[in-house]
């Protein structure tokens, strides 16, 4: 069982703020996670994120390689906005620089602004995702790749830089809706369980994933779970410290239309109590351990990564929560 920490909350900051201190904060979070027994870090990708600004994942993870000890380093990419040759060469390079500690999570994204900015037709994004996934894997494992995509053409191409990890670095697939979960299963790749859906939705979708994978001839791989988590000595302190920052972040998600990517009936334009119920893990170490156990009882989940800071939140509460989680929650799940 591995635990990871998401850096996205401190990698995103309000527009106009000086991002230089945020870099120091990110390094401090990585150091604290490394020392507290976390096994990996994750970050995300968005473009044109008004009212937030966000450090992009490739330079961020490259900066964090020497800071992260032996932790794995994962990032989500909006795959249809990228050329597969660039992904293959860049991420193989990062895997070499990190001595085999990189991983990728490829997703569709959901914001019209990002697709328009890159001149990519959103209506073809599923095909583009498939082309990127298949082509990147081929470039990492084959000596001559001939493939035709909507925005690329390869004729006997060879990616001469290969991942340290074999056959290649881990690839997860991000998905919210059932059709995306099924797609990941049919490809035989782990579904990165999203942080936004409620427990009952995840419970149902884990079964959908596993049934679809078996029907496609795959033994379902272990799944990574992403959750919003905040740990404090009392539940009241956890809610008071993290609640306002989480509420502002989900107001931005509502503005961006993130909830439209979720199954019908889930809406972020609700009170915080309703938003948090059965979705966020907030409370004492015992509360957090009990809630994580509930997810693990679904079967198939072998790692959990969590966001413990949100845009505009000071660094110290995140560090306190992270250290408390490392001291009192991680040991609950064994070595």
N, C-alpha and C positions, 0 to 999 in steps of 0.2 A: 504494500500500500504506500503510495507516494502522495505527498502534499506539495502544492505549488502556490506561488503568490503572483497575482496579476499586478502588473505595473501601470495599467492603463489609467487608473485614477489619478496618479501623480504625473503621468506623461501628458495628460490633458489638463490644461489650466485656462482660466478665463482670458478672453481676448484682452490684450493690453498689458497683462502682467509680464514681468521680466521672467523669461524661461530659464535663465542661467541658474538661479537658486533651485529650480525644479530638477535640474540635472544632478545637483548635489544631493537633493532629497531622494532621487531614484537610486543613486549609488548607496545611500544610507539604508534604504529599504532592502536592497539586494544583500548588503553586508549582514543586516539583521536577520534576514531569511536564511541565509547561508549558515549563520551561527546558531539559529534556532532549530535546525534540523529539517528545513524544507528541501525538497529534492529538485525543484525546477521553478523557473519563472516564466511568465507569459506576458505578451503585450498584444496590442491590436493595431488596426489600421483604419483610418478614415481620412478623407480630404475635405477641405472647405467646411470646417466644422463649427462655424459661427453659431452660438456665442462662445465656443471654446477654440483653443489652439492645441495642436497635438504634435509631438515629436514622432517622426516616421520610424518604423521598426528596424530597417537595415542599419542606419547609423547608430540607433540606440543600442541594439544588441551587440554591434561591433565594439562600442564603447564599454559595454558591460562584460565582455568576455574575460578580461583579466581581473574583474571584481567578483566573479561569481563562483570561485572555487571549482567544484566538480558538478555543480548544478546544471541541469539541462536548460536550454534557452529556446522557447517556442514563440512564434508570432502568427497571428492571423493575417492573411493577405486577401484583398478583394480580387480574386483570380481573374475574372474576365477583363479587368483593366490592365493586365500585365501580359507581356510576351513570354511564352514558355521557355525560350532560349535564355532570356534574361533571368528568369527565376532559377533555371537549372544551373547556370554559371554562377550567379550571385550566391545562392544558398549552398552550393557545393563549396564555394570559396569560404563562406562563413563556417561550414562544418570543418574544413581544414584548419582554419584559424582557431577554432575552439577545441580542436582535437576530438571531434566527434560528439559534440554536445548540442547540436542544433535540431530543431524540429519545426514543421510547418503545419498550419491549419488553413486550408483553402476554403473560401466561401464565396457566396454570390454578392454579398452586400445588399442594401435595400434602398439606397437614397438616389433619387433621380439626379440630384445635382452632381454627384460623382460621375455617373455615366455620361451626362451631357458634357462635363468638363473634359473627358477623355475621348469624346466623339464615338462612344461605344453604344450600340443599339441595345437597350435593356431587354428588348423582346427576344434577343438571341443569347441571353446570358447563361441559360442552362447548357446550351450547346457549347458555348465558349468555356464554361467551367470544365465540362467533360474533355474538351480538346486540350485544355491546359493540363489537367490531371494526367491524362493518358500520355501526352507528349513529354512532360517533365519526367515521368517515370521511365519512358523509353530512352530519353537522353541520358539518364543516369545508369541505364543497365544494358544498352545496346551500342554496338560500334558503328552502325549506319542506320540513321533514322530518316525515313521518307514519310512525310505527313503533310496534309494540306488542311489548314485551318482558315477561318474566315479572315484573319488578319496576319497570317504567316504562311510560309511555304518552305518546306525542308526537303531536300533531295540528297539522300545519302549523308546527312549531316552527322558529325561526331562531336559530342561534348567531351573534350579531352580532360577536363577537370572532374574528378569523381568524388563523391562523398567518402569520408572516412568510414562512416557506418555502412554496413552492407545488408541488403543490396543497395539501400539508399537511406537517407535520414527519414525519420517517421513523418507520415502525412496523415493528418486528421481532416475531416470534412465538417465544416460548420453548417448547422441547419436548425431551423425553427419549426417549419411546417412538416407534416407527416410525409409529404412527397420527397422532401429533402432528406429526411431520416432514411426513407426507403432507398433513395439513390445511393447514399453512403454505404448502406448494407449490401446493395447489389454490386458495388465496386470492391467490396471486401476491405474497406477502410474504416477505421474507428470514427464514430460520430462524436464530435465535441459537444456534449450536452450543454445547451445554452443556459445563461444565468437568469433569464427573464421569465420562463414558464413556471407555473405552479407545480407542486409535487404530483398531483393527480395526473396532470398532462405528461410529466416526465415518466411516471410509472407506466402509463399506457404506451408511450413512445418507445421506451426501452424494450417492451415486448414486441412492438411493431418491428423495431430494428432487428432483434434476434430472430424472429420468425422469418423476416425477409432474407437475412443473411443465410440462414440454413436452407431456405428454398432455392437460393442462388448457388448453393454448393459450398458455402464458406462456414467454417467453424467461427462463431462470432468472436471477434477480438475483444480485449478489455477496453472499456470505455472511459474517457476522461469526463469528469463532471465539473462544470464551472458554476460557482455560486457567489452571491454577495454575502459576506460574513463580517461580523464585528463582535469581538470577544472582550468582555470587561468583568471586573469583580462582581458587579450586580447587573441585572437586566435593565434596571432603570438608568444606570450610568451608560450602558451600551446604547440604549435608545436616545438618550439625551445628547450623547456625543456624536453619534453617526447619523441619526435620523434626518436632521435638516439637510445634510450634504447629500445623502442618498435621494431625498425627495427632489432636490434641485437637479440632480443628474437624470432622474426619471422624467422630470418635466422637459428636459432637453430631448430625451428619447421620444417623448410624446410629440414634441415639435418636429422631430426628424421623421416620425412615422414608423419607429421601430416596432410598435405593437401591431402594425398591419401585417408584419411577417409571422406573427404568432397564430395559433389556431383561433377560430372564431370564438368570440365571447371574452377574450382577454383584452383589457383596456387599461392604459396607464393613467388616464384622466380621472383618477379616483382619489379618495383620501389616503394618507400615508398608511393608516392602520389596515385599510383594505388592500393596498398595494403590497404591503409587507407580509400579509397573512399567507402562510404556506409557500412563501417564495424566498424570503430572506432568512438567513441564519444569524440571529442577533441575541446575545445574552451572555450568561456565565459560561465558563468552560464546560460545565456539565450540560448546560442547554445545548451548546454547540456540538458536543460529542453525541448527545442523544439524537439530535436532528441528522447529523451525518450518518449515524448508524441506520436511521430509517431509509436513507438513500441506498446505502450499501446492501441492505436487506433485499433490494430489488434484484440483485444478482448482476454480475457482469461489469460493474464499475470498479476499476482498479487504481484510480487516482482522482484527487480532488484539488482543483486550484480555485483560489478565492481572491476577490477584490476586497481589500480592507481600508482603502482610502478612495476619496472621490474628489472631483475638481473643487478647488477652493478650501479643502480641508487641511489644517496644519499637519506637519509631519509627525509631531510627538504622539498624538493619539494613535496613529497608525502603527508606530513602532511599539507602543505599549501593548496594543492588541495583538500584534504579531508575536511578540515575545511571550505573552501570556498563553497564546495558542500553542506555541512551541513547547512551553514548560508543562502545560496542564492538559492539552488535548491530544497532541501527536502521540505522546507515550501511551495513551489509552488504546491506540490501534497497533501497538507492538512495534518491534524493531523494523 
